Amino acid sequence: MVGFIVWCISAMIFVVLAVVCFCSKKAVGFWANSSQKLEVTDVKAYNRAMGILWMIFAVVLCCLGIPLLQEGEESVPLILFVTGGGTIVECIALMIVYVFLIEKKYRIKEK
């Protein structure tokens, strides 16, 4: 039970990130330590899409922690598979959605 609570608290960090995206007046970045200034066509719509992306990420991340509610040694493989593997798949899906949907739609095209 404690593991699930800690897992959900870590997911809440992404909820806070989503709220920051919704409230930001400048285009929020996706990649860490990027020196490029992101130029988008519609900042408000872009930030809204980013906020929704992070909110969905947080909800799915919290759901991936459900196996942590089970007790006993027989649940360890399930916990490792779902939380570990599921988180990796979710992060890859997050990057794919950002690059192929959000960035492609809102980024100002270079001439």
C-alpha positions as CSV (number, residue, x, y, z in Angstrom):
1,M,0.0,0.0,0.0
2,V,2.8,2.4,0.9
3,G,4.5,1.7,-2.5
4,F,1.3,2.6,-4.3
5,I,1.0,5.8,-2.4
6,V,4.6,6.8,-3.2
7,W,4.0,5.8,-6.8
8,C,0.9,8.1,-7.0
9,I,2.7,11.0,-5.4
10,S,5.4,10.7,-8.1
11,A,2.6,10.8,-10.7
12,M,1.2,13.9,-9.0
13,I,4.5,15.7,-10.0
14,F,3.3,15.3,-13.6
15,V,-0.1,16.8,-12.7
16,V,1.7,19.8,-11.4
17,L,3.7,20.0,-14.6
18,A,0.4,19.8,-16.6
19,V,-1.1,22.7,-14.5
20,V,2.1,24.8,-15.2
21,C,1.7,24.1,-18.9
22,F,-1.9,25.2,-18.8
23,C,-1.0,28.5,-17.0
24,S,2.1,29.3,-18.9
25,K,2.1,32.4,-21.2
26,K,5.2,31.2,-23.1
27,A,5.5,28.0,-25.1
28,V,6.7,25.2,-22.7
29,G,9.5,23.0,-23.7
30,F,9.4,19.2,-23.8
31,W,13.1,18.2,-24.0
32,A,15.3,18.8,-21.0
33,N,18.3,21.1,-21.4
34,S,17.4,22.2,-24.9
35,S,19.0,25.4,-25.9
36,Q,16.7,26.0,-28.8
37,K,13.9,28.5,-28.3
38,L,10.6,26.8,-29.3
39,E,8.5,28.8,-31.8
40,V,4.9,27.7,-32.2
41,T,2.0,29.0,-34.2
42,D,-0.5,29.2,-31.3
43,V,1.1,29.3,-27.8
44,K,-2.2,28.9,-25.9
45,A,-3.3,25.8,-28.0
46,Y,0.2,24.3,-27.8
47,N,0.4,24.7,-24.0
48,R,-3.1,23.2,-23.7
49,A,-2.0,20.2,-25.7
50,M,1.1,19.8,-23.6
51,G,-1.0,20.1,-20.4
52,I,-3.3,17.4,-21.7
53,L,-0.4,15.2,-22.6
54,W,1.2,15.5,-19.2
55,M,-2.2,14.9,-17.4
56,I,-2.8,11.7,-19.4
57,F,0.7,10.6,-18.6
58,A,0.1,11.1,-14.9
59,V,-3.2,9.2,-14.9
60,V,-1.7,6.3,-16.9
61,L,1.4,6.3,-14.6
62,C,-0.8,6.1,-11.5
63,C,-2.8,3.2,-13.1
64,L,0.5,1.4,-13.8
65,G,1.1,1.3,-10.1
66,I,-2.1,-0.7,-9.3
67,P,-0.1,-4.0,-9.0
68,L,1.7,-2.5,-6.1
69,L,-1.5,-2.9,-4.1
70,Q,-1.1,-6.7,-4.2
71,E,0.8,-8.4,-1.4
72,G,3.0,-11.4,-1.4
73,E,6.0,-12.7,-3.2
74,E,4.0,-14.1,-6.1
75,S,3.1,-10.6,-7.2
76,V,6.7,-9.5,-7.6
77,P,7.0,-10.5,-11.3
78,L,3.8,-8.8,-12.2
79,I,4.9,-5.6,-10.4
80,L,8.2,-5.6,-12.2
81,F,6.6,-6.3,-15.6
82,V,3.8,-3.8,-15.3
83,T,5.5,-0.9,-13.5
84,G,8.9,-1.3,-15.1
85,G,7.9,-2.3,-18.6
86,G,4.7,-0.2,-18.7
87,T,6.6,2.9,-17.7
88,I,9.1,2.4,-20.4
89,V,6.4,1.9,-23.0
90,E,4.5,4.9,-21.7
91,C,7.6,7.2,-21.9
92,I,8.3,6.1,-25.5
93,A,4.6,6.7,-26.4
94,L,4.8,10.1,-24.8
95,M,7.8,11.0,-27.0
96,I,6.1,9.7,-30.1
97,V,2.9,11.7,-29.4
98,Y,4.9,14.8,-28.8
99,V,7.1,14.6,-31.9
100,F,4.5,13.3,-34.4
101,L,1.4,15.0,-33.2
102,I,2.0,18.1,-31.1
103,E,5.3,19.4,-32.4
104,K,4.4,18.7,-36.0
105,K,1.1,20.5,-35.6
106,Y,2.2,23.6,-33.7
107,R,5.9,24.2,-34.6
108,I,6.6,27.1,-37.0
109,K,7.9,25.5,-40.2
110,E,11.5,26.5,-41.2
111,K,11.8,28.0,-44.7
